[in-house]
Amino acid sequence: MLCRQDVLASRLAFPCCERCGLCPAQASDCPDCIALVPAFEKVIAACDYAFPADQLIRQFKQQHRFQHSRALAALIAQSLQGAMPEWWGQAWLVPIPASRQALLRRGFNPAVELARGVQVHLGARVRTDILLRSRETGAERVQKRLQRSQRLQAAGQAFVCRQNLAQAHIVLVDDVMTTGATLHAAASVLRQAGAKTVWGVVAARTPYHVR
């Protein structure tokens, strides 16, 4: 049986980037932040996307094991507690919108379920109306197969925000962060809409050496 220590173990093995949360296998500089200066201030990741956490996430997303969603949300909340900003009481939790193809395949958006779980533990209001998907190109639909540079390009036009977010504090929520391209693209759109602060929280961060 898996325990909390098993899921968190790999995240504790190496120092992680204070901005994007990448554990770069003891690299002196963060390769993701060098490749692309993020539009977000900070990302909190509960664990690495490696065994056994990757199994929990796959079972949650592919087999509808929603008890895993609750466990992952609790881990996110625990990770956030050590870095809670003073503006948290006014923050909005904004799930990364799923593509139409993913919604048809799964029947739900994993990021929404995680956001609702974080809300239970830490408060803040879940807003699914702020960030929307724009047009979907073929590259966006198969992003898992893309190289790092291709991911950055594909995510660039993926989102739209039609609201005035002046002075808003936004916390983006997603299940897995790989290169940070998706969160960067979403944060860029929210910044353009006037958001004062944009953080990200994810269940898992893909270690650099696994890519």
MOLINKA-V317850 format. One line per field, one symbol per residue. ss: DSSP state (H for helix, E for strand, C for the rest). phi: phi as a letter, one per 30 degrees, with the letter a starting at -180 (. if undefined). burial: # if it has 16 or more other ideal C-beta (glycine too) atoms within 10 Angstrom, else .. Layout:
BEGIN
ss=???
phi=???
burial=???
END
This chain:
BEGIN
ss=CCCHHHHHHHHHCCCCCCCCCCCCCCCCCCHHHHHCCCCCCEEEEEEECCCCHHHHHHHHHHHCCHHHHHHHHHHHHHHHHCCCCCCHHHEEEEECCCCHHHHHHHCCCHHHHHHHHHHHHHCCEECCCCCEECCCCHHHHCHHHCCHHHHHHHHCCCEECCCCCCCCEEEEEEEEECCCHHHHHHHHHHHHCCCCEEEEEEEEECCHHHC
phi=.dbeddddeddcdbdcddccidcdhiddbddddddadddcdabccdaddaecdddddddddcchddddedddddddddddddbddddedcdcdcdddddedddddciaceddddddddeedbiicdbccdcbdcdcdedddceecddedddddddecdbbbccdceidccbdbbdbcccjdddddddddddddjedbbcbbbdbcdddddd
burial=......#####..#.##.######.....####..#.###.#########..##.##..##......##########.##..........########...#......###########.##.#.##..##.#......#..#..#.#..##.##..##.#...#..########################.#.#.############...
END
